[in-house]
Amino acid sequence: MKFLKKLLKWFVLPVAVIIALMYIFDVDYLIKAVRVVYLHGKTTAYLDDYTHFDNRTIHHGTPQPWANAKDYNNVKGTERLEQVNKELGTVAYLIIKNDSIWHESYYDGYGPESKTNSFSMAKSITSAAMFKAIEEGKIKSLDQKVGDFFPEFKKGLAAKLTVGDLSSMATGLDWNEEYSSAFSITTRAYFGNHLEQTMLNVPVVKEPGKEFVYVSGATELLAMVVTKATGQTLSDYVSDKFWKPMGMEQDALWQLDKKDGIEKAYCCVGSNARDFARFGKLFLHHGMWNTTKVLDSADVARMVTPRFAKSPEYGYGWWINNYLGKKMYYMRGHLGQFVICIPADNLVIVRLGHTKGYQTKRTEPNYDPHSNDFYVYVDEAYKMLGKMKPGEGEGNKRKMK
């Protein structure tokens, strides 16, 4: 009995007090963060964490399987590619050439049907949904004010905020894009269960529409606009306008903030490499999926064109890089998720994995908005295709960690 009293005094009661204080100071989301991340031996969000959250299904329609190229998987990954895949924990690497799978490799027990977290590749999907809603007249234009949908954004600088500003990351939102801090708003958005309330309380502190500043909150607010404009959940709208007409082979899952809540639209679509790759094919074909028009070609062009000359790396939901004398644009996720489109050679490169390569900081003299592993995945694809020599390319020169 004395032992139980001591346990109550020195362990149970302090824990109870800590938990109570978390609720009092509105940081109770940390309880879920500890349960989902640290108790599973992780230090950040991870590929399979969707199993620990509520999800909404993105339903697929009639599957349209990928064709395999005649020389499918005849060429193995290069030594450099396999080295980086091992170092960064790649789980899937695909090269799609002329709309056919030319090469695919899977690692660590993952396969063609394995779902993994898209992380911020979901931003590209959400922006595509916004452009579709504009095409359908449900949103007037990129210049429509966010305040038309949410009165919380009708005053002050917020009154200038447009849906185009949200898609192009030019919001002026007071948002700390910090993934490792337990108290950042990004962490609160990821693990909290009051996401809409969180977003409606984020102030606009700088004039919108002036400069690119990457913040996940922009895409979350954009998704809330799309949901209100269309009258559908984001998952249902994306299912109807993209998943079904594009012949996805599997249902996908979109993480929610809580049961029957809203999608974490800035991240967190659980799908497989082959289905993610379909967005690459869609954009290479200027919004056409075979004979079906999914997006207007002008909207596709706008999404992959920089809005600001000072920020050539970003358009509307898509990253952009001019490398090897070719324009490349891509979807990108937190742990090195990529769907890379190279129109000049009709190539789509997909990489999914546990860790992203080294990313230079803005304060560094050789700042590059594109992480070092991007160059490896592109270079080694070209070497496998016989279009580059072994020693060529930026990927050989750059560190991965």
C-alpha positions in Angstrom: 0.0 0.0 0.0 2.8 2.4 0.8 4.4 1.6 -2.5 1.2 2.5 -4.3 0.9 5.7 -2.4 4.5 6.6 -3.4 3.8 5.7 -7.0 0.7 8.0 -6.9 2.6 10.8 -5.4 5.8 10.7 -7.5 4.5 9.5 -10.9 0.8 9.4 -11.5 -0.1 12.8 -9.9 2.7 14.7 -11.7 1.7 13.2 -15.0 -1.9 14.1 -14.4 -0.9 17.7 -13.6 1.2 17.9 -16.8 -1.7 16.6 -18.9 -4.1 19.1 -17.2 -1.7 22.0 -17.9 -1.5 20.9 -21.6 -5.3 21.4 -21.9 -5.2 24.6 -19.9 -2.6 26.1 -22.1 -4.1 24.6 -25.3 -1.2 22.4 -26.2 -3.0 19.1 -25.7 -2.1 18.1 -29.3 1.3 17.2 -27.9 -0.2 14.1 -26.3 -1.1 12.8 -29.7 2.3 13.8 -31.0 4.1 11.8 -28.4 1.8 8.8 -28.9 2.1 8.8 -32.7 5.7 9.8 -33.1 8.0 9.3 -30.1 6.3 6.1 -28.8 7.0 4.6 -32.2 10.7 5.4 -32.1 10.4 8.4 -34.5 11.4 12.0 -34.2 9.1 13.4 -36.9 6.1 12.5 -39.0 6.8 9.4 -41.0 5.7 7.4 -44.1 3.2 5.1 -42.3 1.8 7.5 -39.7 -1.6 7.7 -41.5 -2.5 4.5 -39.7 -2.6 6.5 -36.4 -5.0 9.2 -37.7 -8.6 9.4 -38.8 -8.7 9.3 -42.6 -11.3 9.9 -45.4 -11.2 7.7 -48.5 -10.5 9.1 -51.9 -12.4 6.6 -54.0 -11.1 5.3 -57.3 -13.2 4.3 -60.3 -12.4 1.9 -63.1 -8.7 1.2 -62.9 -6.5 2.0 -65.9 -3.3 0.1 -65.3 0.0 1.5 -66.5 1.6 -0.1 -69.5 5.1 -1.5 -69.1 7.8 -0.5 -71.6 9.1 -3.2 -73.9 12.4 -3.1 -72.1 10.7 -2.8 -68.6 13.3 -3.2 -65.8 16.0 -4.4 -68.1 18.3 -1.7 -66.7 19.2 -1.8 -63.0 19.8 1.3 -60.8 23.3 2.8 -61.0 25.7 2.4 -58.2 25.3 6.0 -57.1 21.5 5.7 -57.1 21.5 2.5 -55.0 24.0 4.2 -52.6 21.7 7.1 -52.1 18.6 4.9 -51.9 20.2 3.0 -49.1 21.5 6.1 -47.3 18.2 8.0 -47.4 15.8 5.0 -47.1 14.1 5.0 -50.5 11.1 2.7 -50.6 10.1 3.3 -54.2 11.9 4.6 -57.3 10.1 4.7 -60.7 11.0 6.0 -64.2 8.1 6.4 -66.6 9.1 7.0 -70.2 6.6 7.8 -72.9 3.7 7.0 -70.6 5.0 3.5 -69.8 6.8 2.2 -66.7 10.4 1.8 -67.8 11.9 1.0 -64.4 10.6 0.5 -60.9 12.4 -0.6 -57.7 11.0 -1.1 -54.2 12.8 -1.5 -50.9 12.3 -2.1 -47.2 9.3 -4.4 -47.7 7.3 -1.9 -49.8 5.7 -2.7 -53.2 3.5 -1.4 -56.0 0.4 -1.3 -53.8 2.0 0.1 -50.6 0.4 3.3 -49.3 2.7 5.9 -47.9 2.3 9.5 -46.8 2.6 12.0 -49.6 3.4 14.9 -47.2 3.5 18.1 -49.2 3.0 16.5 -52.6 -0.7 17.0 -51.4 -0.2 20.7 -52.0 0.1 20.2 -55.7 -3.1 18.1 -55.7 -5.0 20.7 -53.6 -3.9 23.5 -56.0 -5.1 21.4 -58.9 -8.4 21.1 -57.2 -8.6 24.9 -56.8 -8.0 25.4 -60.6 -10.6 22.8 -61.3 -13.1 24.6 -59.1 -12.3 27.8 -61.0 -12.9 26.1 -64.4 -16.3 25.0 -63.1 -17.2 28.5 -62.0 -17.4 27.5 -58.3 -14.5 29.9 -57.6 -14.6 33.1 -59.6 -10.9 33.4 -60.4 -7.4 33.5 -58.8 -8.3 37.0 -57.7 -11.3 36.1 -55.6 -10.9 37.1 -52.0 -10.7 34.6 -49.3 -13.0 36.9 -47.3 -15.8 36.0 -49.7 -15.7 32.5 -48.1 -14.6 33.3 -44.6 -15.6 36.6 -42.9 -12.6 36.3 -40.6 -10.5 37.5 -43.6 -12.5 40.6 -44.4 -10.6 43.2 -42.4 -7.2 44.8 -42.6 -4.5 43.1 -44.7 -6.5 39.9 -44.7 -9.1 41.6 -46.9 -6.5 41.6 -49.7 -5.8 37.9 -49.5 -6.9 36.0 -52.6 -7.2 32.3 -53.5 -4.3 32.7 -55.9 -2.1 34.0 -53.1 -2.9 30.8 -51.2 -1.9 28.6 -54.1 1.3 30.5 -54.9 2.4 30.9 -51.2 2.2 34.7 -51.2 -0.1 35.1 -48.2 1.6 37.2 -45.5 0.3 34.7 -42.9 1.9 34.7 -39.5 3.0 31.1 -39.8 6.2 29.4 -38.5 7.0 26.6 -41.0 9.0 24.6 -38.4 8.7 20.8 -38.3 10.9 20.0 -35.4 9.5 22.4 -32.8 6.8 20.9 -30.6 5.2 24.3 -30.2 5.1 25.6 -33.8 1.8 26.1 -35.5 2.8 23.5 -38.1 3.0 20.9 -35.4 -0.3 22.1 -33.9 -1.9 21.8 -37.3 -0.5 18.3 -37.8 -1.5 16.8 -34.5 -4.3 19.0 -33.3 -8.0 18.2 -33.8 -9.4 21.8 -34.3 -7.7 22.5 -37.6 -10.4 24.8 -39.1 -10.4 26.9 -35.9 -6.6 27.1 -35.9 -6.6 28.3 -39.5 -9.3 31.0 -39.0 -7.3 32.4 -36.1 -4.0 32.8 -38.1 -3.5 36.5 -38.8 -2.2 38.1 -42.0 0.7 40.3 -40.9 2.2 41.3 -44.3 0.6 42.5 -47.5 -0.5 39.4 -49.5 0.5 38.9 -53.1 3.9 40.4 -52.9 6.4 37.6 -52.3 6.8 33.9 -52.1 7.1 32.5 -48.6 6.4 28.8 -48.2 3.8 28.1 -45.5 1.7 25.0 -45.1 -1.1 27.0 -43.7 -1.7 28.6 -47.1 -2.7 25.2 -48.6 -4.9 24.3 -45.7 -6.8 27.6 -46.0 -7.0 27.0 -49.8 -8.6 23.6 -49.1 -11.2 25.1 -46.8 -12.1 27.5 -49.7 -12.4 24.7 -52.2 -14.6 22.7 -49.8 -16.9 25.6 -49.2 -17.0 26.6 -52.9 -17.8 23.1 -54.1 -20.0 21.8 -51.3 -18.0 18.6 -51.2 -15.3 17.3 -48.9 -11.9 17.8 -50.4 -11.5 14.0 -50.7 -14.8 13.6 -52.6 -14.0 16.5 -54.9 -10.5 15.1 -55.7 -12.1 11.7 -56.2 -14.6 12.9 -58.7 -12.3 15.2 -60.6 -9.0 13.4 -60.5 -8.9 9.9 -58.9 -11.7 8.5 -61.0 -11.1 10.0 -64.4 -7.3 9.3 -64.1 -7.9 5.6 -63.6 -6.2 5.3 -60.2 -5.7 1.7 -59.3 -6.4 2.1 -55.6 -8.4 4.1 -53.2 -6.3 6.6 -51.3 -6.6 7.9 -47.8 -6.5 11.6 -46.8 -5.7 12.3 -43.1 -8.2 14.3 -41.1 -7.8 16.4 -38.0 -10.4 14.2 -36.3 -13.2 11.8 -37.1 -15.4 13.3 -39.8 -13.2 16.4 -39.6 -11.4 18.3 -42.4 -8.5 17.0 -44.5 -4.9 18.0 -43.7 -4.6 19.4 -47.2 -1.1 20.6 -47.0 0.0 17.0 -46.6 -1.0 13.5 -45.9 -2.5 11.7 -48.9 -1.8 8.0 -48.4 -1.3 6.4 -51.8 1.2 4.4 -53.8 4.0 5.3 -56.2 2.2 4.3 -59.4 -0.9 6.3 -58.6 1.1 9.4 -57.5 2.9 9.1 -60.8 -0.3 9.7 -62.7 -0.2 13.4 -61.8 3.1 13.5 -63.7 1.5 12.1 -66.8 -1.5 14.4 -66.5 0.8 17.5 -66.4 3.1 16.3 -69.1 0.0 16.0 -71.3 -1.2 19.5 -70.4 -4.2 18.4 -68.3 -5.4 15.6 -70.7 -5.7 12.1 -69.4 -5.8 10.0 -72.6 -8.9 11.5 -74.3 -10.4 13.0 -71.2 -9.8 16.7 -70.3 -9.1 16.8 -66.6 -7.6 20.3 -66.4 -7.4 23.1 -68.8 -4.0 23.4 -70.4 -3.7 27.1 -69.6 -4.2 26.2 -65.9 -1.5 23.5 -66.0 0.9 26.0 -67.6 0.1 28.5 -65.0 0.7 26.1 -62.1 4.2 25.2 -63.4 5.2 28.8 -64.2 6.8 31.1 -61.5 4.5 33.8 -60.2 7.4 35.9 -59.0 10.7 36.6 -60.8 12.5 36.6 -57.5 11.3 33.1 -56.7 11.6 31.1 -59.9 11.5 27.9 -57.9 7.7 27.9 -57.3 4.5 28.4 -59.3 1.0 27.5 -58.0 1.5 24.4 -55.9 4.4 23.0 -57.9 8.1 23.4 -57.6 10.2 24.4 -60.7 13.8 23.8 -61.6 15.7 24.5 -64.8 18.4 21.8 -64.8 20.5 20.3 -67.6 19.1 23.0 -69.9 15.6 21.7 -69.4 12.6 22.9 -67.5 11.5 20.4 -64.8 8.6 20.8 -62.4 7.7 18.6 -59.6 5.6 17.7 -56.5 7.7 17.5 -53.3 7.1 16.1 -49.9 8.8 16.5 -46.4 10.8 13.3 -46.5 11.9 13.4 -50.1 8.8 12.4 -51.9 9.0 13.4 -55.5 7.0 13.3 -58.7 9.4 14.9 -61.2 8.2 15.9 -64.7 10.6 16.5 -67.6 8.6 17.5 -70.6 11.6 17.6 -73.0 12.0 13.9 -72.7 8.5 12.8 -71.7 9.8 11.5 -68.4 8.3 11.1 -65.0 10.5 10.2 -62.1 9.0 9.1 -58.8 10.8 8.7 -55.5 9.3 7.9 -52.1 11.3 7.3 -48.9 12.1 7.9 -45.3 14.5 10.8 -45.5 15.1 13.8 -47.8 18.6 14.8 -48.9 20.4 17.8 -47.6 18.7 21.1 -48.1 20.7 24.3 -48.0 19.4 27.1 -45.9 18.6 30.6 -47.2 21.5 32.0 -45.0 24.0 29.8 -46.7 26.1 31.3 -49.5 25.2 28.6 -52.0 21.5 28.4 -51.2 19.5 26.2 -53.5 15.8 25.8 -53.0 16.0 22.3 -54.4 17.3 19.5 -52.1 20.5 17.7 -53.1 18.8 14.4 -53.7 16.7 15.9 -56.5 19.8 16.0 -58.7 20.7 12.4 -57.9 17.2 11.1 -58.9 17.3 13.0 -62.2 21.0 12.3 -63.0 20.8 8.6 -62.4 17.7 8.2 -64.4 19.4 9.8 -67.4 22.5 7.5 -66.8 20.2 4.5 -66.7 18.6 5.7 -70.0 22.1 6.1 -71.6 21.8 9.9 -71.8 24.5 10.9 -69.3 27.9 9.6 -68.5 28.7 8.1 -65.0 30.7 11.2 -63.8 28.3 13.8 -65.0 25.7 15.8 -63.1 25.3 17.8 -59.9 24.2 14.7 -57.9 27.7 13.3 -57.8 29.0 16.5 -56.1 26.5 17.0 -53.4 26.2 15.6 -49.9 23.0 13.8 -48.9 23.1 14.4 -45.2 
